[in-house]
Amino acid sequence: MQGTSCRAHHQWRCSPPGTALGPRPRICAAVPATHDCCSIPAEVLGTTALILGIALIFVLTELLSDEWRHILLLNLGFVRARYTAGESSWQLITSPISHVFLHGSITHIFVNTAMLAAFGSGVERALGSRKLFTVFFLSAIAGTLLHFIFFSSSLSPVIGASGAVSYTHLTLPTK
């Protein structure tokens, strides 16, 4: 049974049949097959792409000076005052999405990407990559909308994927 396919996306892995001390029952389990070019399961490539994108942007922002990082956060973070001041700028369109790729610290990005790995992979396995991206970015917009409603006096930019991840896990199908 070693290496034989039970379904298109699983392979059987079995323990050895016995030892020098005598026979023992074989224990077999179905494990996800991996993508040919790497060890990432093919059914979670979308989640992996989101995590890698978030991590890459974090590393790039960490390379910036404090002044440029501040400018980046103000321009790409979600700032409620932009919408109430009657401003007309490109940030009105981009910030409800771009804020998910910005993080303030290593702890912030670690928690967000760990939760995205845990919940995003489940959503992606259940619904597929395209629906994961749709749900993730609609959840990001929903998070900014809730922030807009409940934090009316906020002038600080909202950054991070917490809102997107929080609402994404709500789409996991229940049995």
C-alpha positions as CSV (number, residue, x, y, z in Angstrom):
1,M,0.0,0.0,0.0
2,Q,3.0,2.3,0.4
3,G,2.5,5.3,-1.9
4,T,-0.6,4.1,-3.6
5,S,-3.2,6.7,-4.3
6,C,-6.6,6.4,-2.5
7,R,-8.0,9.6,-4.0
8,A,-6.7,12.3,-6.3
9,H,-5.4,14.5,-3.4
10,H,-4.4,11.9,-0.8
11,Q,-1.8,9.2,-0.6
12,W,-1.7,6.3,1.9
13,R,1.3,6.1,4.2
14,C,1.7,2.9,6.2
15,S,4.0,1.9,9.1
16,P,6.3,-1.2,8.7
17,P,4.5,-4.5,9.2
18,G,6.6,-5.7,12.1
19,T,9.8,-5.7,14.0
20,A,12.4,-8.2,15.1
21,L,10.2,-8.7,18.3
22,G,7.3,-10.0,16.3
23,P,4.4,-8.9,14.1
24,R,2.3,-5.9,14.8
25,P,-0.7,-4.4,12.9
26,R,0.0,-2.1,10.1
27,I,-1.2,1.5,10.7
28,C,-2.2,3.4,7.6
29,A,-3.4,7.0,7.2
30,A,-4.3,9.1,4.3
31,V,-2.2,12.2,4.1
32,P,-2.6,15.2,1.7
33,A,-0.5,14.9,-1.5
34,T,1.9,17.8,-2.0
35,H,2.3,20.0,-5.0
36,D,5.1,18.7,-7.3
37,C,7.4,21.8,-7.0
38,C,7.3,22.2,-3.2
39,S,6.1,20.6,0.0
40,I,3.0,22.9,0.3
41,P,-0.3,21.0,-0.2
42,A,-1.9,22.1,-3.4
43,E,-5.2,22.8,-1.7
44,V,-3.8,25.6,0.4
45,L,-1.7,27.5,-2.1
46,G,-4.0,30.6,-1.9
47,T,-3.6,30.8,1.9
48,T,0.2,30.4,1.5
49,A,0.3,33.1,-1.1
50,L,-1.6,35.5,1.2
51,I,0.8,34.7,4.1
52,L,3.9,35.1,1.9
53,G,2.6,38.4,0.5
54,I,1.9,39.8,4.0
55,A,5.3,38.6,5.2
56,L,7.2,40.1,2.2
57,I,5.5,43.5,2.6
58,F,6.3,43.4,6.4
59,V,10.0,42.7,5.6
60,L,10.1,45.5,3.0
61,T,8.5,48.0,5.4
62,E,11.0,47.1,8.1
63,L,13.8,48.1,5.7
64,L,12.4,51.6,5.4
65,S,13.4,54.5,7.6
66,D,11.0,55.5,10.4
67,E,9.9,58.5,8.4
68,W,9.1,56.5,5.3
69,R,7.4,53.8,7.3
70,H,5.2,56.4,8.9
71,I,4.3,57.9,5.4
72,L,3.5,54.4,4.1
73,L,1.2,53.6,7.1
74,L,-0.6,56.9,6.8
75,N,-1.2,56.4,3.0
76,L,-2.0,52.7,2.9
77,G,-3.6,52.3,6.3
78,F,-7.4,52.8,6.7
79,V,-8.0,56.3,8.2
80,R,-11.6,57.0,9.1
81,A,-11.1,60.8,8.9
82,R,-10.5,60.6,5.1
83,Y,-14.1,59.6,4.6
84,T,-15.7,62.1,6.9
85,A,-13.6,65.1,5.8
86,G,-14.9,65.0,2.2
87,E,-11.5,64.2,0.9
88,S,-11.1,62.8,-2.7
89,S,-8.0,60.7,-3.0
90,W,-6.7,57.4,-4.2
91,Q,-6.5,56.2,-0.6
92,L,-10.3,56.1,-0.3
93,I,-10.3,53.2,-2.8
94,T,-7.1,51.4,-1.8
95,S,-7.0,51.6,2.0
96,P,-9.9,49.2,2.8
97,I,-7.7,46.5,1.2
98,S,-4.1,47.7,1.5
99,H,-4.3,47.9,5.3
100,V,-4.3,44.1,5.6
101,F,-0.8,43.9,4.2
102,L,0.7,46.3,6.8
103,H,1.7,45.2,10.3
104,G,3.2,47.1,13.3
105,S,5.4,44.5,14.9
106,I,6.7,41.0,14.6
107,T,4.1,39.8,17.2
108,H,1.3,41.5,15.2
109,I,2.2,39.7,11.9
110,F,2.9,36.4,13.7
111,V,-0.6,36.3,15.3
112,N,-2.3,37.4,12.1
113,T,-0.5,34.9,9.8
114,A,-0.9,32.1,12.3
115,M,-4.6,32.7,12.5
116,L,-4.8,33.0,8.7
117,A,-2.9,29.7,8.3
118,A,-5.3,28.0,10.7
119,F,-8.6,29.4,9.4
120,G,-7.7,30.4,5.8
121,S,-6.6,26.9,5.0
122,G,-9.9,25.4,6.2
123,V,-11.9,27.9,4.2
124,E,-9.7,27.3,1.1
125,R,-10.0,23.5,1.4
126,A,-13.8,23.8,1.8
127,L,-14.5,26.6,-0.8
128,G,-11.4,26.8,-3.0
129,S,-8.8,29.5,-3.6
130,R,-11.0,31.9,-5.5
131,K,-13.7,32.0,-2.8
132,L,-11.0,32.3,-0.1
133,F,-9.6,35.5,-1.8
134,T,-13.2,36.8,-2.2
135,V,-14.1,36.1,1.4
136,F,-10.8,37.4,2.7
137,F,-10.9,40.8,1.0
138,L,-14.7,41.3,1.6
139,S,-13.9,40.5,5.2
140,A,-11.2,43.2,5.2
141,I,-13.7,45.7,3.9
142,A,-16.3,44.6,6.5
143,G,-13.7,45.1,9.2
144,T,-13.0,48.7,8.0
145,L,-16.7,49.3,7.9
146,L,-17.2,48.2,11.5
147,H,-14.2,50.3,12.5
148,F,-15.7,53.3,10.7
149,I,-19.1,52.8,12.6
150,F,-17.8,52.1,16.1
151,F,-14.7,54.3,16.3
152,S,-16.0,57.6,15.1
153,S,-13.3,59.7,16.7
154,S,-10.3,57.6,15.5
155,L,-7.6,59.4,13.6
156,S,-5.0,56.6,13.7
157,P,-4.5,54.4,10.7
158,V,-5.9,50.9,11.0
159,I,-3.4,48.2,9.9
160,G,-3.2,44.5,9.9
161,A,-5.2,41.5,8.7
162,S,-7.1,40.9,12.0
163,G,-10.5,42.0,10.7
164,A,-10.1,40.0,7.5
165,V,-9.0,36.9,9.3
166,S,-11.7,37.3,12.0
167,Y,-14.5,37.3,9.5
168,T,-13.0,34.8,7.1
169,H,-13.2,32.0,9.8
170,L,-16.9,32.6,10.1
171,T,-17.4,31.2,6.5
172,L,-16.1,27.8,7.5
173,P,-18.9,25.3,6.8
174,T,-20.3,23.5,9.7
175,K,-21.4,19.8,9.6
